Amino acid sequence: MKAALQDIASHFALQGPIDSIDSLGDGFINDTFLIRTAGNAPDYILQRKNKSIFPDVPGMMENIRKVTEHIRRRVIAEGGDPMREAMTVVPTRDGKLYYVDPEGEYWAVTVYIADTVAYNKADSPELARKGGEGIGKFQAQLADFTEPLVETIPGFHNIRYRFVQWDEALKRNAAGRVKDLATEIGWIESRRAEMLDFWKLVEDGTIPTRVTHNDTKINNILFDKQGRVLCAIDLDTVMNSTSLNDFGDAIRSYTNTGDEDDRNLSRVGMSIEMFRAYTEGYLSQRARQLTQSEIDHLAFSARYITYEQVLRFLMDYIDGDLYYKIKYPEHNLVRTHAQYKLLQSMEEQYPEMCRIVRETVAKYN
């Protein structure tokens, strides 16, 4: 494997001889390696891109190039350090953004940003605020980005598309489970119209389409050792959608007081303190750039994304557990119930969520 990695790395325009290549992290989608070089040359991140998740790797890499170059120009204009405050894609020796190995696997390289801090989980309001600031900064840097981007994951967070899948899953009833799920199916159907009404505002442009990260967990944000946000990383899912999707998905994950697959539903709910902290960080970067329609629906986006996840877990359970990995036969149903409890908690606290958004926007305007 080491020899194969050395050969793959040799196709990229690296500075300095390679000292070592070692596995880095335990990502679920891509295989990631750290390339150490000799002397004063930079180190690098080498990744095998998962072509089953991302069927258009060339398009994805072009997205990343466009976005990182735009951010780099912004950082330079503001007097920052473009090698630390933006990802740097390293081309192959023949100028491509990726290398295809003899097995048909796609590989890409970026410069490793040293002396940084990353967090695996936002387990305090302080970290939640930093996470919000990180995604807010990323979106703010791309607020004037106008180039077209490839849709790397078709239908991502598009509830109209999800409902087509949902209706087909109910008709198939592949695992024969529909008869036992009247209550859970009712959860989905009772909110269908409300969710479609929100998505119509995206479709007709009332809520604008912007550049979104689409994977807003806090370990995709790098900080310096003083706690200052440097840049967002892991840009494979960058594409055009509503900014609200990033906010809503972050709230879904940051604020849950239980686990995503918690069997003890008494532990599951939305922490309003964590919601306030993330909102504060996010709007510190974005309050003056968002339209009134975006502000009006910011809190609702958390309900929208959480609802979508309830639907997807339940749909996979109905289909016989084809998409999400499970540890036991009812795992997706347990996930469905836990996400629904989180959704209910958001619905109960929705007036307070809206009030926090309004007050925070006013603070920064």
C-alpha positions, 0 to 999 in steps of 0.5 A: 500500500505504501508503494502504491501511495508513493506512486500516486503522490508522485503524480502531483506537483509537490514541493520537496521529497516525500518523507512519509505517507500515513493514514489520517483520521477515520472518515466515513466517505473518503480515505485520507492520508498525510504526506510529510515532506523533507526540509521546509516544503509544506506537508500535504493531504492526499485523499481517495475520493469516493466515486460511489458517493460523488459520481462526478469527481471532476465536477466536484474538484472544479467546484472546490477550485472555483470556491477556494480561489474566490476565498483566496482572493478575498483573504488577500484583499483583506490582508490575511494569510491565503495559505492558512485561511483558504484551502489550497488545491495542488494540481497533478504534474500535467495540470489536472485537479485529480489523478485517476489510478490504474484501478479507476480511483480518483485522488486529490491533494491539498496543502496541509495547514499546520499548527491548527486546532480542530474539534470533534464535537461542539459540546459547549456554547462557546464551541457552538458559537465558534462553529456558527462563526466558521460557517458564517464566515465561509458563506460571507466570503462567498456572498459575491460568488457568481460562477456556476457549480456542479450539483455533486449530490442531486436532490440534496435537501430538496424536499420535493425530490425526497417526497417522490422517493418517499411515495415510491417507497411506500408503494414498494413496501419492500420490507413489508413494514408499512402496516406497522408504521401508521403513526410514524407515516402520519408524522411525515404526512401531517407536515408535508404541506408545510415543508413544501410551502417552505421549499416553494420559496426556494424554488421561486427565488423568494429565498435566494440560492447561494453557495453552501457547504452542506457538511457543517459539523465542527470538525470541518472548521479549522481554528488557530491556536488562539481560537480564531477561525481560519477556514472551512475544509472538506469542501466535497459537498459545496454546491448551490442551495439556500444558506438556510440548509447549512444553518438548519443542519448545524442546529440539528446536530449541535443542539441535540441533547441526546444521541441521533440514535438514542433509545432513551427519548427522555434525553433527546431535545433541542438545547435553546442555549446551544441554539442561541450560541450557534445563532450568535456566531453565525449571524455575527458574520451573516446578519447584514448579508441575509435577505429578510426572507432568509432571516424570517425562515432561519429558525424554521430551517432547523425544523425543515432539515430535522424533518427531512432526516426523520423522513429519510431514516423512516424511508430507509427502514421501510426500504429494508435498510439499504442506505444507512448502516445499521447495528441491529434490525430496528436501528433506523426506526430508533433513529426515526423516533429520536429525530422526531423527538428532536423535531417536536422539541424544536416545534415547542421552542419555535417562538423562542428560536424566532425571537433569538434570531430577531434579537441577534439580527438587530444586534449586528445591524 
